[in-house]
Amino acid sequence: MKVVILAGGYGTRISEESHLKPKPMIEIGERPILWHIMKHYSYYGYNDFVICLGYKGYYIKEYFAHYFLHESDVTFDFTNNSQLVTHTHSAEPWKVTLANTGIDTMTGGRVKRIQKYIGNEPFMLTYGDGVSNVNITDLVEQHKLQGRLATVTTVQPKGRFGALDINANNEVKGFQEKPAGDGSWINAGFFVLQPEVFDYIAGDDTFFEKEPLEHLARDGELVGYKHDGFWQPMDTLRDKNYLEELWRTGAPWKIWENDKMGMVK
């Protein structure tokens, strides 16, 4: 099953960095957040990626064009016709298709444009700016068991601000930092989709989150996979700094660190 990653938006809410590079290439722990997302899927055995490019897409192409080289020990022998010798390397077993899907194409339009790389097979889809420890194996299994056209991972995010417990006398009795929000489940990405979903997308101006998902829901073809673990988008510089701090203190999405045998991957 291929993994499609939306990586073409402008990232205007984090313009402090996105004016230089596309948002999925903004680094957490000296690695693009796109890399973190791919490592997550790779941990579960999914290594075939289709990345939807748009704004500054050349930046992502340059990254992967040199990825193997950057992950390897190399010798440049300029005495022998500038020979390049590759030694040990740690590059992942990834197949990465980089598809130009337009500068101003909406999310649904980007998905529609990569249909030729998917064919008539189910596939996964997520956003290139959010990390999670969602169990992909369980997600796919639920999708298969329920037999619908689309499954979306849902989460209940924490509130943005801390909450004060104030009694009738206006005395502050306690403080809770970022408690749960209003209890609503929201779209967290990490979709599993049947190829029939392409038929729900009209064209470049279609927001995947609007008409396609709304029509799928109306047809009884959309189900939610409830994830109560970690999930965090990177919408703003504040989010980026928060993820950086988590990375330094033990990132909860870094599930690939150890495999089942306890060995570093």
C-alpha positions as CSV (number, residue, x, y, z in Angstrom):
1,M,0.0,0.0,0.0
2,K,1.4,3.4,-1.0
3,V,1.6,6.4,1.3
4,V,0.6,9.7,-0.2
5,I,1.8,12.8,1.7
6,L,0.5,16.3,1.0
7,A,3.5,18.6,0.9
8,G,2.6,21.5,-1.4
9,G,1.0,24.2,0.7
10,Y,2.4,27.6,1.4
11,G,2.6,27.3,5.2
12,T,1.7,30.9,5.7
13,R,1.1,30.5,9.4
14,I,4.7,29.6,10.0
15,S,6.1,32.1,7.5
16,E,9.1,32.8,9.7
17,E,10.6,29.7,8.1
18,S,8.3,28.8,5.2
19,H,9.4,31.8,3.2
20,L,12.7,29.9,2.8
21,K,11.5,26.3,2.4
22,P,8.2,24.4,2.2
23,K,6.7,23.6,5.5
24,P,7.3,19.9,5.4
25,M,11.0,20.6,5.2
26,I,11.1,22.6,8.4
27,E,13.3,20.7,10.7
28,I,12.6,19.1,14.1
29,G,15.8,17.6,15.6
30,E,17.8,18.6,12.5
31,R,15.5,16.5,10.3
32,P,12.6,17.7,8.2
33,I,9.2,17.0,9.7
34,L,8.5,15.1,6.4
35,W,11.3,12.7,7.3
36,H,9.7,12.1,10.7
37,I,6.4,11.2,9.1
38,M,8.0,8.8,6.6
39,K,10.0,7.1,9.4
40,H,6.7,6.5,11.2
41,Y,5.1,4.7,8.2
42,S,8.4,2.9,7.5
43,Y,8.4,1.5,11.0
44,Y,5.1,-0.3,10.1
45,G,6.5,-1.6,6.9
46,Y,5.2,1.0,4.4
47,N,8.1,2.3,2.3
48,D,6.5,3.4,-1.0
49,F,5.8,7.1,-0.9
50,V,4.1,9.5,-3.3
51,I,4.8,13.1,-2.2
52,C,2.5,15.9,-3.6
53,L,4.7,18.9,-4.3
54,G,3.7,22.5,-4.8
55,Y,5.2,25.5,-3.1
56,K,9.0,25.3,-3.4
57,G,8.8,21.7,-4.5
58,Y,12.3,21.8,-5.9
59,Y,13.6,22.0,-2.3
60,I,12.1,18.6,-1.6
61,K,13.4,17.2,-4.8
62,E,16.9,18.4,-4.0
63,Y,16.7,16.8,-0.6
64,F,15.9,13.3,-1.9
65,A,18.2,13.6,-4.9
66,H,21.1,13.8,-2.4
67,Y,19.6,11.8,0.4
68,F,21.6,8.5,-0.1
69,L,24.8,10.5,-0.4
70,H,24.1,12.5,2.8
71,E,23.4,9.3,4.7
72,S,26.5,7.5,3.5
73,D,30.3,7.5,4.3
74,V,31.9,8.5,1.0
75,T,35.3,8.9,-0.5
76,F,35.9,11.4,-3.3
77,D,39.0,10.2,-5.2
78,F,40.1,13.2,-7.4
79,T,43.2,11.3,-8.5
80,N,41.1,8.7,-10.3
81,N,38.8,10.6,-12.6
82,S,37.0,12.1,-9.7
83,Q,35.7,8.7,-8.6
84,L,33.1,8.5,-5.8
85,V,33.3,5.5,-3.5
86,T,30.3,4.8,-1.2
87,H,31.0,3.0,2.0
88,T,28.6,2.2,4.8
89,H,25.3,3.9,4.7
90,S,22.1,4.0,6.8
91,A,19.6,5.3,4.2
92,E,16.1,3.8,4.6
93,P,14.7,1.3,2.0
94,W,12.3,4.0,0.6
95,K,10.9,4.4,-2.9
96,V,9.9,8.0,-3.2
97,T,7.8,9.5,-6.1
98,L,7.9,13.3,-6.1
99,A,4.9,14.6,-8.1
100,N,4.4,18.2,-9.1
101,T,0.8,18.9,-8.3
102,G,0.7,22.7,-8.9
103,I,1.4,25.8,-6.8
104,D,-2.2,26.7,-6.0
105,T,-3.9,23.3,-6.2
106,M,-6.1,22.5,-3.3
107,T,-5.7,19.4,-1.2
108,G,-8.2,17.3,-3.1
109,G,-6.8,18.4,-6.4
110,R,-3.4,17.3,-5.3
111,V,-4.7,13.8,-4.5
112,K,-6.6,13.7,-7.8
113,R,-3.4,14.5,-9.7
114,I,-1.4,11.6,-8.3
115,Q,-4.1,9.0,-9.2
116,K,-1.9,7.7,-12.0
117,Y,0.7,6.7,-9.4
118,I,-1.8,4.8,-7.3
119,G,-3.9,2.9,-9.9
120,N,-6.7,0.7,-8.7
121,E,-5.3,0.0,-5.3
122,P,-6.1,1.2,-1.7
123,F,-3.6,3.8,-0.4
124,M,-2.9,5.9,2.7
125,L,-2.9,9.7,2.8
126,T,-1.7,12.2,5.4
127,Y,-0.5,15.8,5.8
128,G,3.1,16.7,5.6
129,D,3.1,18.8,8.8
130,G,1.8,16.6,11.6
131,V,3.4,13.8,13.7
132,S,1.7,11.1,15.8
133,N,2.3,7.8,17.4
134,V,-0.9,6.4,15.8
135,N,-0.7,2.6,15.3
136,I,-0.8,2.2,11.5
137,T,-1.3,-1.5,11.7
138,D,-4.4,-1.1,13.8
139,L,-5.6,1.7,11.6
140,V,-5.4,-0.4,8.4
141,E,-6.9,-3.4,10.1
142,Q,-10.0,-1.4,11.2
143,H,-10.3,0.0,7.6
144,K,-10.3,-3.5,6.2
145,L,-12.8,-4.8,8.8
146,Q,-15.3,-2.0,8.3
147,G,-15.1,-2.2,4.5
148,R,-15.9,1.4,3.7
149,L,-14.2,3.6,1.2
150,A,-12.4,5.9,3.6
151,T,-11.1,5.9,7.2
152,V,-9.8,9.0,8.9
153,T,-7.8,9.1,12.1
154,T,-9.5,11.3,14.6
155,V,-8.2,12.9,17.8
156,Q,-9.5,15.0,20.7
157,P,-6.9,17.8,21.0
158,K,-6.0,19.6,24.2
159,G,-7.2,23.1,24.7
160,R,-4.9,25.9,23.7
161,F,-4.8,27.6,27.0
162,G,-4.6,26.5,30.6
163,A,-7.8,26.4,32.7
164,L,-8.4,27.9,36.2
165,D,-10.6,26.2,38.8
166,I,-12.4,29.2,40.4
167,N,-15.0,28.9,43.2
168,A,-18.0,31.1,44.0
169,N,-15.8,33.4,46.0
170,N,-13.5,34.0,43.0
171,E,-10.7,32.0,44.7
172,V,-8.4,30.1,42.3
173,K,-8.4,26.5,43.7
174,G,-6.3,24.9,41.0
175,F,-4.8,25.1,37.6
176,Q,-4.8,22.6,34.8
177,E,-2.4,23.2,31.9
178,K,-4.0,22.7,28.5
179,P,-6.9,20.5,29.5
180,A,-8.9,18.6,26.9
181,G,-11.0,20.7,24.5
182,D,-14.7,20.5,24.0
183,G,-14.7,16.8,23.5
184,S,-15.0,16.9,19.7
185,W,-13.2,14.5,17.5
186,I,-11.2,16.2,14.7
187,N,-9.5,15.2,11.5
188,A,-5.9,14.3,12.2
189,G,-5.0,13.0,8.8
190,F,-3.6,9.4,8.6
191,F,-6.3,8.3,6.1
192,V,-6.8,4.9,4.5
193,L,-8.6,5.2,1.2
194,Q,-10.0,2.9,-1.5
195,P,-9.3,4.0,-5.1
196,E,-13.0,4.8,-5.5
197,V,-12.3,8.0,-3.5
198,F,-10.8,9.6,-6.5
199,D,-14.3,9.7,-8.0
200,Y,-15.4,12.0,-5.2
201,I,-12.8,14.7,-6.2
202,A,-13.8,17.1,-9.0
203,G,-10.5,18.9,-9.7
204,D,-7.8,21.3,-8.7
205,D,-10.1,23.6,-6.8
206,T,-11.4,20.8,-4.5
207,F,-10.6,20.8,-0.8
208,F,-10.3,17.2,0.2
209,E,-11.7,18.1,3.6
210,K,-14.9,19.6,2.2
211,E,-16.9,18.1,-0.6
212,P,-15.2,14.7,-0.9
213,L,-15.2,13.9,2.8
214,E,-18.7,15.4,3.2
215,H,-20.1,13.3,0.3
216,L,-18.3,10.2,1.6
217,A,-19.9,10.7,5.0
218,R,-23.4,11.3,3.5
219,D,-23.0,8.0,1.5
220,G,-22.1,6.1,4.7
221,E,-18.5,5.5,3.3
222,L,-16.5,7.4,5.9
223,V,-15.5,6.0,9.3
224,G,-13.2,7.4,12.0
225,Y,-10.4,5.6,13.7
226,K,-10.2,7.1,17.2
227,H,-6.7,7.7,18.4
228,D,-6.2,8.7,22.0
229,G,-2.4,8.9,21.9
230,F,0.0,11.6,20.8
231,W,-0.8,13.9,17.8
232,Q,0.6,17.3,17.1
233,P,0.4,19.5,13.9
234,M,3.0,22.1,13.2
235,D,1.0,25.1,12.2
236,T,2.9,27.9,13.8
237,L,6.4,28.7,15.1
238,R,5.1,28.0,18.6
239,D,4.1,24.4,17.5
240,K,7.6,24.0,15.9
241,N,9.3,25.0,19.1
242,Y,7.1,22.7,21.1
243,L,8.0,19.8,18.9
244,E,11.7,20.7,19.2
245,E,11.4,20.6,23.0
246,L,9.7,17.2,22.9
247,W,12.4,15.9,20.6
248,R,15.1,16.8,23.1
249,T,13.2,15.2,26.0
250,G,12.0,12.0,24.3
251,A,9.7,12.5,21.3
252,P,6.5,10.4,21.8
253,W,6.2,9.9,18.0
254,K,9.7,8.4,17.7
255,I,8.5,4.8,17.8
256,W,11.1,3.7,15.2
257,E,14.0,4.1,17.7
258,N,13.9,0.5,18.7
259,D,12.6,-2.5,16.8
260,K,11.0,-5.6,18.3
261,M,14.4,-7.0,19.2
262,G,15.3,-3.8,21.0
263,M,17.9,-2.8,18.4
264,V,18.3,0.7,17.1
265,K,16.8,1.1,13.6
